[in-house]
Amino acid sequence: MAKYDFDEVIDRKGTCSEKWDGLKKHFGTDDVLPMWVADMDFKSPPEVIKLIVERSKHGIFGYPVRTESYYEAIINWVRERYDWEIKGDWIVDVPSVMPGIAAAILAFTSQGGSVMIQPPVYPPFFEVIESLDRQVLPNRLQLGEKWHMDFSELERQLPSAKAFLLCNPHNPVGRVWTAEDLLSLSRACLKAGVPILSDDIHCDFVYPGHKYTPLASLDEESLMNTVTFMSASKTFNIAGFKNAYAIVPNAEMREKLSKILKGLHFGSGGLFGILGLEVAYRYEKDWLGELILYLEENRDIAVSALQKARVDVISPEGTYLLWLDLRKLGLSQDELMKFLIEKAKLGLNDGLNFGPDGAGFVRMNIGCPRKILREGINRLVRALS
C-alpha cells in the first residue's frame, strides 16, 4: 500500500508559481493547462515540509552556513545511490546548477571560445553560452529507435571546442546515457583536451531497467577531467530554494571554479535550500522510491495513449519529461504552438527553444497527479482528432 499520496491535486495558483501564475505572460492566456516548467505538482516530502515550518517559527533568517553534516549527507547520498565514493573537499557550493555551469564556462573557456552541447537540449545551455560571449558548437543527437550520440561527428568537432556541456539524464529526450556511451564521450574529450561539465540534475529520476552513471566515476582520467553538477531541487521539488553543488575532484579545476565563484560573490546560499537538501537526503529515500514508481506509471499511461493517437514519442528512460514529435501535422512552429494553446488548451514547452532541431517538437511535463495527467493527454488527443 502506498504511503504517500501523489494523487492529491493541489491548487498552485496565486502561490508565486512560474508554472501556474506565469501562463498569461508566457502563452498569452490563462486558459491552458500548464505542463511545461520542469517542476512537479506534488508536495515536497513530509520531513522537508516539517523542517521548513519549524525553522520558520524561529523567526530569524540570517546568513546560513553549510555544516559538516550537510556535506556528509551529500557524500552518503552519492555513495549509496550511485556507488561513487567522493571526498568532502571535492564539493564546491553553487547557488543552483545553471549559475554553477556559467561559472565553470567562465573558469575553463575564454571569450569567443566554443562550448559543445547536444541539441535538442535544455534552453539555458544556449542562453548561458551566448550571454557569456562564447560560441555554441552543436553536436546534434540523432533519432533512431532511441536518441543517440553521433560519435563520429563529435570526434570531428571536438578539436574546435574548449568545453563540453553534457546533460545526463538528457533533457528533453529522456536518455539515461549508458556507461559505454559515457566512456566513449570521455575518451574523445580527453584526446581533444576538452573538459566536461556534466549537468546531472535529473539523475535521481531513472526508471527500472536503466542505470544512471556519473561520468566522472568511470575511471581516474574521467574523474580528473569532469565537473559534475547535482542538486536536490528537482528530486524533492524544492527548486524555489535555489541550492546545488559541484563535484570537482581535480584540484586545479576546483581552484579555477572557486575563484570565479568568489569573484561573482554568490554568498552563503539559500537557507531553506541547504536545510532541505540535508533532511531530504537523510530521511526521504522511501518517498523518492514511491515517486519514481508513480512517475513510471504516469509515463506508461501517457506514452501508450499518445502513441495510440499517432503521436511520435519515445518512452523516456529518465526524467519526468516527454519529447513529443508533432512534425506529422505539417505546421510551422508558430502554427503548432497556436494549435496547442487555442485548440488543445495546453501549455507546453516550445521545441524551438531547445535549438533548431526542436522544430515540430514540444516538451510535456508529466510530473503531476494522475487526474491532471489524464486531462492533459485527453486534451491533446481530442485536439488531434
N, C-alpha and C positions, 0 to 999 in steps of 0.2 A: 504494500500500500504506500502511495506517495506521501511523503512527509510535508512537502511544500506545495503551495497552490499557485501554479503558474497559469492557471485558467482565469484567475481574478482579473477583471477588466477595471483598470484604474483611470479615472479622468485626469489627464495631464494638462488640460487647457488651463491657461492662467497661472502656470507654475514656472514661468520664465524658461519654457522648453523650446529650444530651436525647432525641434521636430514638429511640435504641435502648434506653437504660437508664432512660428515663422512662415506659416503657409502663405498668407496673403503677400508677404514680401517676396517669397521665392516663386510661387506659382500664379500669383495674381488673383487668387481666390482662396477663401477658407473652406470651400465646398469640395474638398478632396480628402480621401483617407490617407494619412501620412504613413508611407512605408519606404522612407528614404534615409534620413540621417541614421548613421550606424550606432545608435544606442537602442537598448531594449525597453519594451513596455512592461517590464517586470520590476517589482520591488527589489531593492538590494537585499542581501542576506540578513536574517534577523539579528545576528551578533553585530553586524556593521551598523545597522539602524540603532540598536540599543546603545552601542558605544557613542555614536554621534549625539544622540539625545542626552545621554548622561553627561558627556563632556560639555554640551551646550549649556547645561544648567549651571556650570561653573561661572559662566558669565564674562570671563576674560579670554580674549582671543589674540594674544600677543604672538611675537615671532616664535615659531616652533623649532624643535631640534630633533633630528633623527637619532634615536638611541641605538645602543649596541643590539638590543633585541629586535629592532627594525631590520637591521642588516642580517641578523641570524634568521629571521623569518624568510627573507629572500633566498638566502643560501639553502635553507632546508627545502623550500618550495621547488627550487630548480633541481636539487638533488633527487628529491622524492618523485617528482613528476617526470623528469627528463633524464635522470641518471647522469647528470652533469655536475661534477664537483667543481664549484667555483670558490674563489677566495674573497674575503671581505674587501681587501684593498683593490680588487678589480672593479668594484661597483662605483659608478660615478652618478651622482644625483643630477637629474634633469627635471624641469618643471612639467613637461609632458613629452611624448615621443617626438612630435614634429619639431618643436624648438631644439630638442637634442640633436635631431638629424641635421637641422640647419646649422647648429654649432659645429657639428662634425664636418659638414661641407666646407665651412669657413676654415676649419683646422687643417684639412687634408687636401684642399684644392686651392687654386689661385683664380683671380678674376679672369673670365674668359675660358677657363678650363671646362672640359666636358664631363658630365656625370651620366653614366649609363643607367637606364631604367628599362623595365619590361612592360610596355603598354599592351593591352589596356590596363591601367594601374591607377591607384588611389590619386585623385586630383591634386592634393597638396604636394605630391612629389614634383609635379611640373611647376607649381607656384613657387615653391621654395627655391628650386634650382634657378629659375629665371629671375626671381626677385633679387637673388644674390649675385646677379650678373655672371652666372655660369651658363653653359650650354647643355641642353637636353640631348643626349645621344640615345635614341630609341633602339633597343633590341627587341623587336616585336615577338610576342608569343604567337605560336602557331596553333590553329584549331584543327584537330583530327577527331578521334574518338573522345579525346580529352585535350585540354590545352597543354602545350608543352613548349619547352625552350628550344630555340634554334641555335644549337651549339656551334655549327659551322659558321654561321653569320656572326655569332658572338665572338668567336676567336678571331675573326677577321677585323671586327670593330674595336676590340679591346685595346690595341696599342694607341688608339686615339683618346682613350678615357683616362681620367685622373682619379675616379672613384666609381664604384658600382653600388647602386642602391637597390637592395633586394627586398621583396615583400614575401614573407613566409610565416604562415599560410598567405596565399595570394588574394588580395582584394583588388578586383571584384570576382575573379573567375573561380575562386574556391579551391585551387590546388594546394595540397599539402606536399611540398616538394620531398621527394624520396632522398634517402642518404646518397644514392647513386647520382641523382641529379645534382645535389649539392656538392658532392666531391668533384664532379666534372667541372662545375662552375668555379669551385675553389682553386682547382689546378690551373684553369685557364687564367684566373685573376692573378695567381701567384706568378705564373710565367710572364705575364704582362706587367707585373709590378703595380697592380691596382688594388687598393684596399677595399674591403667590402663593408658596407654599412647595412645592417640587416634589421628591418622593421618586423619584429615578431610579436606585435601587439595582439594578434588573434591566435597566438599559439595554444591557448587553453581550450579553443573550440575546434576539436578534432573528433571526427565520428569513428565509431568502431570499424575496424578493418584498415585503418590508416594510422600512421605514426608521425608525430612531429619530431624533427631532429634539429637541434640548434647547429647551424653550420659550423660554428666555432668549436663544437665538441668532437668534430670528425677526427682530427689529428693535430699534432703540435704546430704544423705550418699554418693550418687554417685558424687555429686558436690565436696565433700571433698576427694574423692579417685581418681580423674581423672585429667590428664593434657591433654588439647585439643590443637592440633596444627592446625593453619589455615594460609592462605596466599591469597593474590590477584593474585599471579603469574600465576596459571593455568587459573583462571577465565577470566583474561583480557589479557592473552598471553604476560606477561611481566616476564617470568621465568628467562630471562637473566639478570635481575636486582638484583636478589637474596635478597629477604626480606620476613620475615614471623614473626609470633608471636605465643606465647603460652598463653593459658588462664589457670591460676593456682590459684583457689580460696583458697586452703589450704595454710596457711601462712608458715607452717613448710616445706611443699614440695616446695613452692616457694623459700624459703631461700636456700634450698639444691640445687635446679636447678640453681639459680642465682649465687651461689658460684662457681659451676663448669663452668658456662659460663664466669664468671670473670677470672677464672684460665686459660681458653682457650684463653682469650683476643681476642674475635671476633671483638671488637671495636664498632664503632658507626653505622655500617651498610652501605648499598649502597644508595647513594644519590637519584638515579632515582627510586629505589625500594620504598623508603619512599614517595617520591613525587607522584609516580604512584599510589600507594595504596590509598592515600588520595583523589586524584582527581577522581579516578575510583569509589571509594565507595560513593563519594558525588554526582557525576554527570552522571554516566553511567548505571543506572538501566534499562533504556529503551533499550540500546544496548545489555545488557545481556539478557533481555527478548526476543528480536528478535533472538539472538544467540541460545537460548535454543530451540525455535521453529524450527530453521534451522537444528540444530543438531538432533532434534527428527525426522524430515523428512529424514535426512541422515540415521539415524538408521533404520527407517522403510524400506527405499529403499534397504539398504544393507542386512538386515536380510531376507527380502522377497526373494531377488534374490539368496542369498546363500542357503536358505532352499530349494528353487526350484532345486538348483544344488546338493541337498542332503548333504550339509554341516551341521553338527550339531552345532547350535549356539542358545543360549538363548538370547532373546531381553533384553538388559541391562535396568535397572531401573534408572541408573545414569551413569555419566562419558561419555566420547566420545570414549570409547574403546569397541571392540568386542573380546570375547574369543572364538576362533574357534577350534572346536573339529574335528581333521582330522585323528583320530585313525582308521577309516574305511579303510584308504588307506593301512594299514598294513606295513608302512615304519618305519625304525628306525628313531630316531630324526635327525641324520646326513643326512639320505636319504631324510627326509621330508624337511629340510632346503635347501638342494641342489635342490630338485624339485621346491621349491618356487622361489629360486634365478635364476636357469638356465632355467626352463620351463615357470613359471608364470611371471618371471621378476619382482618380488615383494620383497621389503624389509620389513619383518615383524619381530616382536619380538619372539625369540625362547622360546617356552613354558617351556623348562627345566630350564631357568633362574629364573622361578617363583617357583622352587622347583621340587623334583622328581615327584610330582603329575601332573606336566605340560607336561610330556612326551606325544607326539601325539597332543599337542595343540600349537597354535600360537596366538599372540595378534595383532589385527589390529586397527590402529588409524583412525577414521572416522571424525576427526576434520579438514575438508578440504573443498574447494569448490566442488560443485556437479560434475563438469567436471572431477576432479581428482578422486573423489569417484567412479564414474561410470567406469572410466578407470581401476582403481584397481580391482573392482569387476569383470569386464569383463575379465581381465587378469587371475584371479583365476578360473573363471568359464570355460574359454576356455582351460586352462591347465588341469582341472579336467576331461573335456570331451574328 
